[in-house]
Amino acid sequence: MSQKKINVAIVGLGFGAEFIPIYQKHPNANMYAICQRNQEKLDEIGNAFGIEKRYADYDELLNDPNVDAVHINTPIQSHASQAIAALRAGKHVACTVPMATSVEECRQIVEAVNETGLTYMMMETVVYSREFLFIKELYENGELGKIQFLRGSHQQEMGGWPGYWEGLPPMHYATHCVSPVLALPKAEAEYVSCFGSGRIDENLIPKYGSPFAIESCHIKLKDSDLSAEVTRSLFNTARQYRESFDVYGSKKSFEWTLVE
């Protein structure tokens, strides 16, 4: 019996537009609708990819009964509220990282999932990277031996990006370095010890009230003798882009440093 295709709506067409051809080629998805506040941009993307159903208002999209799932690619501060609204409207949700910027928002999303029975996915990419999958295979085959320590780092200079990024605390967007250190040992964090270091430009501080150029933490893994280290930077740090993930085992170790 053939599987019913899922009608997908993409919300936010900057980075989000890159997912359109992926859904169009997926055998179980129908690239049904797009949503963008700017009508000119909305029509430009819709015409380029041949998508007829277009919304400039997110609430109107959620009222469309034909939408099965939304893929949210909007500014970070909108992720939680839009995800919750979609779940409450009966839609499955995929959301670009991060899930939210507070523990309370995360709790509300989990509650909405539990109450509706719908699917929510934070679309973290590192755990699907070839590097992580290679390390995962080594670990599951026993080649690493016992894991002794894990480290993740994500440094990115965000000067010149859209204004909502300005002054964002680095750990508000740390999923690329947190996800691999938790996913490999299939662990949860028991507690976290955090430190801020350095100082960003004074004009960037008031928006979020965070002065730190670099934020780092140690994570104690629950029911384990393991801990992990995570480092993140966004502004006023002379490193354009780096993602790295290191795992140290009793038999083998692996250090992945992306250099760009």
C-alpha positions as CSV (number, residue, x, y, z in Angstrom):
1,M,0.0,0.0,0.0
2,S,1.4,3.4,-1.0
3,Q,2.2,5.8,1.8
4,K,0.3,9.1,1.9
5,K,2.6,12.0,1.1
6,I,3.1,14.6,3.8
7,N,2.1,18.2,2.8
8,V,5.0,20.3,4.0
9,A,5.0,24.1,4.4
10,I,8.3,26.0,4.7
11,V,8.2,29.1,6.9
12,G,11.0,31.6,6.3
13,L,12.6,31.7,2.8
14,G,16.1,32.9,3.4
15,F,18.0,29.8,4.5
16,G,14.7,27.9,4.4
17,A,14.5,28.1,0.6
18,E,17.4,25.7,0.3
19,F,15.1,22.9,1.6
20,I,12.5,23.3,-1.1
21,P,14.2,21.1,-3.7
22,I,14.9,18.5,-1.1
23,Y,11.3,18.1,-0.2
24,Q,10.3,18.2,-3.9
25,K,12.6,15.2,-4.5
26,H,11.5,13.3,-1.4
27,P,9.2,10.4,-2.3
28,N,7.1,10.8,0.8
29,A,6.8,14.6,0.8
30,N,4.7,17.1,-1.1
31,M,6.2,20.6,-1.1
32,Y,2.8,22.2,-0.6
33,A,3.2,25.8,0.6
34,I,5.7,28.5,1.5
35,C,5.4,31.4,3.9
36,Q,7.3,34.7,3.9
37,R,6.3,38.2,5.2
38,N,7.8,39.9,2.2
39,Q,5.3,39.4,-0.7
40,E,8.0,40.2,-3.3
41,K,10.3,37.6,-1.9
42,L,7.5,35.1,-1.5
43,D,6.5,35.4,-5.1
44,E,10.1,35.3,-6.3
45,I,10.7,31.9,-4.5
46,G,7.3,30.6,-5.4
47,N,7.8,31.3,-9.1
48,A,11.3,29.9,-9.1
49,F,10.2,26.5,-7.7
50,G,6.7,26.3,-9.1
51,I,4.9,26.5,-5.7
52,E,1.3,27.8,-6.0
53,K,0.3,27.9,-2.3
54,R,1.8,31.0,-0.7
55,Y,1.2,32.7,2.6
56,A,2.4,36.1,3.8
57,D,0.7,35.5,7.2
58,Y,1.8,32.6,9.4
59,D,-1.6,32.4,11.2
60,E,-3.3,32.0,7.8
61,L,-1.0,29.1,6.9
62,L,-1.8,27.4,10.2
63,N,-5.5,27.6,9.4
64,D,-5.0,25.7,6.2
65,P,-6.3,22.1,6.9
66,N,-4.2,20.7,4.1
67,V,-0.9,21.5,5.8
68,D,0.4,18.4,7.6
69,A,3.8,19.7,8.8
70,V,5.6,23.0,9.0
71,H,9.4,23.5,8.7
72,I,10.4,26.7,10.6
73,N,13.4,28.7,9.4
74,T,12.7,32.1,10.9
75,P,14.8,34.2,13.3
76,I,15.8,32.5,16.5
77,Q,13.5,34.5,18.8
78,S,10.5,33.3,16.9
79,H,11.2,29.5,17.0
80,A,9.5,28.6,20.2
81,S,6.3,30.6,19.8
82,Q,5.9,29.5,16.1
83,A,6.5,25.8,17.0
84,I,4.0,25.9,19.8
85,A,1.4,27.6,17.6
86,A,1.9,25.0,14.9
87,L,1.6,22.1,17.3
88,R,-1.6,23.6,18.8
89,A,-2.9,24.0,15.3
90,G,-2.5,20.3,14.7
91,K,0.7,20.4,12.6
92,H,3.9,18.4,12.9
93,V,6.9,20.6,13.3
94,A,10.5,20.6,12.1
95,C,12.4,23.6,13.3
96,T,15.9,24.9,12.5
97,V,18.2,25.2,15.5
98,P,18.0,26.3,18.3
99,M,14.7,24.9,19.6
100,A,14.3,27.9,21.9
101,T,16.4,30.4,24.0
102,S,15.1,29.5,27.5
103,V,14.3,26.4,29.5
104,E,10.7,27.6,30.0
105,E,10.2,27.7,26.2
106,C,11.7,24.2,25.8
107,R,9.3,23.0,28.5
108,Q,6.3,24.5,26.7
109,I,7.2,22.8,23.5
110,V,7.6,19.4,25.2
111,E,4.3,19.9,26.9
112,A,2.6,20.7,23.5
113,V,4.1,17.6,22.0
114,N,2.9,15.4,24.9
115,E,-0.6,16.9,24.7
116,T,-1.1,16.7,21.0
117,G,0.8,13.5,20.2
118,L,2.4,15.3,17.2
119,T,6.0,15.0,16.1
120,Y,8.6,17.8,16.8
121,M,12.1,17.7,15.5
122,M,14.9,20.2,16.1
123,M,16.8,20.0,12.8
124,E,20.3,19.7,14.1
125,T,22.7,18.7,11.4
126,V,26.0,17.7,13.0
127,V,24.7,14.3,14.1
128,Y,24.1,13.5,10.4
129,S,27.5,14.7,9.2
130,R,29.9,12.2,7.7
131,E,32.4,13.0,10.4
132,F,30.0,12.2,13.3
133,L,28.7,9.1,11.6
134,F,32.3,7.9,11.1
135,I,33.1,8.4,14.8
136,K,29.8,6.7,15.7
137,E,30.6,3.6,13.7
138,L,34.1,3.4,15.3
139,Y,32.5,3.6,18.7
140,E,29.8,1.1,18.1
141,N,32.3,-1.4,16.6
142,G,34.4,-1.1,19.8
143,E,37.4,0.5,18.0
144,L,37.5,3.5,20.4
145,G,37.3,1.4,23.5
146,K,35.9,3.2,26.5
147,I,35.1,6.8,25.9
148,Q,37.1,9.0,28.4
149,F,36.2,12.5,27.3
150,L,34.4,14.5,24.6
151,R,34.8,18.1,23.4
152,G,32.8,20.2,21.0
153,S,33.5,23.7,19.6
154,H,31.6,26.1,17.3
155,Q,33.1,29.5,16.5
156,Q,31.5,31.8,14.0
157,E,31.9,35.6,13.5
158,M,28.4,37.0,13.0
159,G,29.3,40.6,12.3
160,G,27.2,41.9,9.4
161,W,24.4,39.3,9.8
162,P,20.8,40.3,10.4
163,G,20.3,42.6,13.4
164,Y,18.6,40.0,15.7
165,W,22.0,38.2,15.9
166,E,23.7,41.2,17.4
167,G,24.8,40.4,20.9
168,L,23.2,37.0,21.0
169,P,24.7,35.0,23.9
170,P,26.8,32.3,22.3
171,M,25.2,29.5,24.3
172,H,21.8,30.4,23.0
173,Y,22.9,28.7,19.7
174,A,25.2,25.9,20.8
175,T,23.5,22.9,19.3
176,H,26.3,22.2,16.8
177,C,28.8,21.5,19.6
178,V,26.4,20.2,22.3
179,S,24.6,17.6,20.1
180,P,27.6,15.4,19.2
181,V,28.9,15.2,22.8
182,L,25.5,14.0,24.0
183,A,24.5,11.9,21.0
184,L,27.6,9.7,20.8
185,P,27.3,8.2,24.3
186,K,23.5,8.5,24.1
187,A,23.5,10.5,27.3
188,E,21.7,13.3,29.0
189,A,23.3,16.2,30.9
190,E,23.0,16.0,34.7
191,Y,24.5,19.4,35.4
192,V,26.4,22.1,33.7
193,S,29.2,24.4,34.8
194,C,29.4,27.6,32.7
195,F,31.9,30.4,32.2
196,G,31.9,33.5,30.1
197,S,35.1,35.0,28.9
198,G,36.2,38.3,27.2
199,R,33.8,41.1,26.2
200,I,31.9,42.0,23.0
201,D,31.5,45.6,21.7
202,E,29.6,47.8,24.2
203,N,26.8,48.6,21.6
204,L,26.1,44.9,21.3
205,I,25.5,44.2,25.0
206,P,22.2,45.9,25.8
207,K,20.0,43.8,23.4
208,Y,20.4,40.5,25.3
209,G,22.3,41.7,28.4
210,S,25.2,39.4,27.8
211,P,28.8,40.8,27.6
212,F,30.8,37.7,26.9
213,A,32.7,37.1,23.6
214,I,33.2,33.4,24.4
215,E,31.1,31.1,26.5
216,S,32.2,27.6,27.6
217,C,30.9,24.9,29.8
218,H,31.6,21.5,31.3
219,I,28.8,19.0,31.1
220,K,28.5,16.1,33.6
221,L,26.7,13.3,31.9
222,K,23.9,11.6,33.8
223,D,24.6,8.1,35.1
224,S,28.1,8.1,33.7
225,D,31.7,8.9,34.7
226,L,32.0,11.0,31.6
227,S,32.1,14.8,31.2
228,A,32.3,16.9,28.1
229,E,33.6,20.4,27.3
230,V,31.8,22.8,24.9
231,T,33.0,26.2,23.6
232,R,31.0,28.8,21.6
233,S,31.7,32.3,20.2
234,L,29.7,34.7,17.9
235,F,31.3,38.2,18.1
236,N,34.6,39.9,18.5
237,T,36.7,36.7,18.2
238,A,39.1,36.4,15.3
239,R,37.9,33.1,14.0
240,Q,35.6,33.2,10.9
241,Y,34.1,29.7,11.2
242,R,35.0,26.4,12.9
243,E,33.1,23.4,14.0
244,S,35.0,20.7,15.8
245,F,34.3,17.5,17.7
246,D,36.8,15.4,19.6
247,V,36.4,12.1,21.3
248,Y,39.1,10.4,23.4
249,G,38.9,6.7,23.9
250,S,41.0,4.1,25.7
251,K,42.0,2.5,22.3
252,K,41.6,5.2,19.8
253,S,40.9,8.9,19.7
254,F,39.4,11.1,16.9
255,E,39.8,14.9,16.5
256,W,37.6,16.5,13.9
257,T,38.5,20.2,13.3
258,L,36.8,22.0,10.4
259,V,39.1,24.6,9.0
260,E,37.6,27.3,6.8
